[in-house]
Amino acid sequence: MRYLYSVAIGAGLGAGSVFMHASLVPFGLIFVLLATVAGVWSIGRMWGGKTLRIVASIAWTVVVLRAGFPGINDEYLIEGTAVGISLINVGFMALVLAILLPV
């Protein structure tokens, strides 16, 4: 069950990141990155173990990368602007930080 919760929380953080990153530039991006680090870190803090943080990070990555590709009607949820590219690049660095932080 913990793995399913980790996937759900990671996917929820990813969806929130996709929808909030472009609001109130740059504060939306900063908020999303801090929320991602805190959310993934708290999964390991709550249930213990680096494996659950990795599972949540993979779910976040799948959601964010899927949002960067065109949809059915060629819409992009993450645009190729500086904010969108920063979400993907700095988001991955934030996930690595969240995984490596001690519990």
HUSUL-V859732 format. One record per residue. RES is the residue in one small letter. SS is DSSP state (H for helix, E for strand, C for the rest). NEAR is the number of other C-alpha atoms within 10 Angstrom. Layout:
res = (RES:RES)
ss = (SS:SS)
near = (NEAR:NEAR)
This chain:
res = (m:r:y:l:y:s:v:a:i:g:a:g:l:g:a:g:s:v:f:m:h:a:s:l:v:p:f:g:l:i:f:v:l:l:a:t:v:a:g:v:w:s:i:g:r:m:w:g:g:k:t:l:r:i:v:a:s:i:a:w:t:v:v:v:l:r:a:g:f:p:g:i:n:d:e:y:l:i:e:g:t:a:v:g:i:s:l:i:n:v:g:f:m:a:l:v:l:a:i:l:l:p:v)
ss = (C:H:H:H:H:H:H:H:H:H:H:H:H:H:H:H:H:H:H:H:C:C:C:C:C:C:H:H:H:H:H:H:H:H:H:H:H:H:H:H:H:H:H:H:H:H:H:C:C:H:H:H:H:H:H:H:H:H:H:H:H:H:H:H:H:H:H:C:C:C:C:C:C:C:C:C:C:C:C:C:C:H:H:H:H:H:H:H:H:H:H:H:H:H:H:H:H:H:H:H:C:C:C)
near = (6:10:13:12:14:25:21:16:20:28:21:18:25:26:15:17:25:24:14:16:22:20:12:10:11:11:13:17:23:15:14:22:23:14:16:25:21:14:22:28:25:15:26:22:15:9:12:13:13:19:14:24:28:22:21:30:31:18:20:29:20:14:20:23:14:15:19:18:14:13:11:7:6:8:12:14:18:23:15:11:10:8:18:18:14:15:23:18:11:15:24:17:14:21:25:16:14:25:23:13:12:10:14)
